[in-house]
Amino acid sequence: MSAAPLPPDDLRALPHADAMIALPERFGARFLLVVDTEEEFDWGAPFDRASRNVTIGDAMRRGQAYFRAAGVRPLYVTDYPVIDDPRVGAMLGEWQAAGDADVGAHCHPWVNPPHEEEVSTFHSFAGNLPEALEREKITRLRDRIAQVTGRAPVSFRAGRYGVGPHTGRILADLGFRLDTSVRARFDYSAQGGPDFSGLPVKPWRAGPGRALIELPLSTAWVGGMARAGDVVQPLIERGGMAAGMLARSGLLQRIPLTPEGVSTVEAIHAIDALLANDVRLLLFSFHSPTLSPGHTPYVRDDADLARFYHWWDTVLDHLARRGVTPAAQDEVLAACAP
């Protein structure tokens, strides 16, 4: 028996055709970089309220200088330990005030007050919390960002992409305009999280009264079976021999636009596949602890960090050759306006 369809206000729901956003021709082909800006913690350990170190300020400054020189204005979606850190929170506020970056909200519920729920994998997806508690956590995060930077955030990404049945209404009520929580073509339901399989890779209007712009993370199906990617996705989610065989044979590969675990060759294939499918707003993403060795599986040492920046050199060059230029938060909001 198939599951009942989700209500249209639910950010996990398949949007109706008339909710899709038609970008104006003058917008061209653009890309937005969103950085999940968060504390450093052991990705292989259980979630821990006490794990809230923020020590990579210098590495973030290097990263910001690199992107500023490349003409990229990142959107740093920032969680509570980061914005509450006196040094890094102030640094983000300075970048935003100078017009070099934007600051949004990123809720890791296990380190975001109030601390009422039991810490668990299930509760690491904030959308699984009672509505009142999810609302209070996001409210306190929004207010702390406004206090530190002088500006209330209008962009949001749920930690672990963990939106739930109430998230859209909460965001709309709190004045958010842009959500980037949907990781299209991924399914986290095996962990108790949301299922985004089958959702579009183009932006749409979401939430109550379609008050929000949903900008999904960009993920391409590449290979001879690319058109069947959404149908075959359960095999990809399970991994193992079937998924590996499909990728190695060139039949089907799922490639998100991120330097984390994706080669430059794969990223270029994904960019070209998305552009060929008339996706004119690409969304790139990575986690801020990747900017310093030893905090994520993707950058373990200085050689990995050098490869990280080389990845961006190569990908930015390819985007420029394809005529895809950087976009900032305000430009995306203007292009997606009714």
PyMOL commands that set and color helices and strands:
alter all, ss='L'
color gray80, all
select helices_A, chain A and resi 17-19+25-27+57-69+80-83+86-97+109-111+122-124+126-128+131-149+159-161+167-173+189-191+208-210+226-238+240-248+264-276+288-291+302-321+329-335
alter helices_A, ss='H'
color red, helices_A
select strands_A, chain A and resi 29-37+75-78+102-107+155-158+178-179+204-206+212-214+219-222+253-256+281-287+324-326
alter strands_A, ss='S'
color yellow, strands_A
deselect
rebuild
show_as cartoon
